[in-house]
Amino acid sequence: MNGKYRILIVDDEKVLCSVFKEGLSASGYDCETASNGKTALELLGKNDFDVMVTDIIMPGMDGLELTSQAKQKKPDMAVIVMTGFQQEESYDRAIGLGASDFIKKPFAINELLIRIERVLRDSKTLAAIRQKQEEVRAISHEMIDGMQEEAAKRIALLEKEILGLREKII
């Protein structure tokens, strides 16, 4: 991957943030870190990120609430939620809040890289689908407008013919 992709790493464990940032930066990503949800939201308000990787368990705002608020601000940004706990309901909730993926700690940096590449690829595909849907919508509106215009012309001609026929009858 090239450095045009920006990643926000959110974890209250500063050592993990540093390790993730170093590993992702070495792979060509532009990374920033935040140690809590509030700081992450401030960064999201000022910058565009392609992916946010957040821990669930953090003081103050947890990663699930952060995911919810982040997706409201940046609906097209991919979110990967990570946790050290085995909670099936957290996975369901994270995905329900708009997370693109869920990863359980501990994991190797290569696993995170693979997941980031996948969510970026998925995001590109989704963006292409949305663009094509917009094109189809625009073409549909053009066709409908054209058909309405043609129908209005035909109706006007029919009304004219009806008036001419009435005059002949009367």
Secondary structure, 3 states (H helix, E strand, C coil): CCCCCEEEEECCCHHHHHHHHHHHHHCCCEEEEECCHHHHHHHHHHCCCCEEEEECCCCCCCHHHHHHHHHHHCCCCEEEEEECCCCHHHHHHHHHCCCCEEEECCCCHHHHHHHHHHHHHHHHHHHHHHHHHHHHHHHHHHHHHHHHHHHHHHHHHHHHHHHHHHHHHC
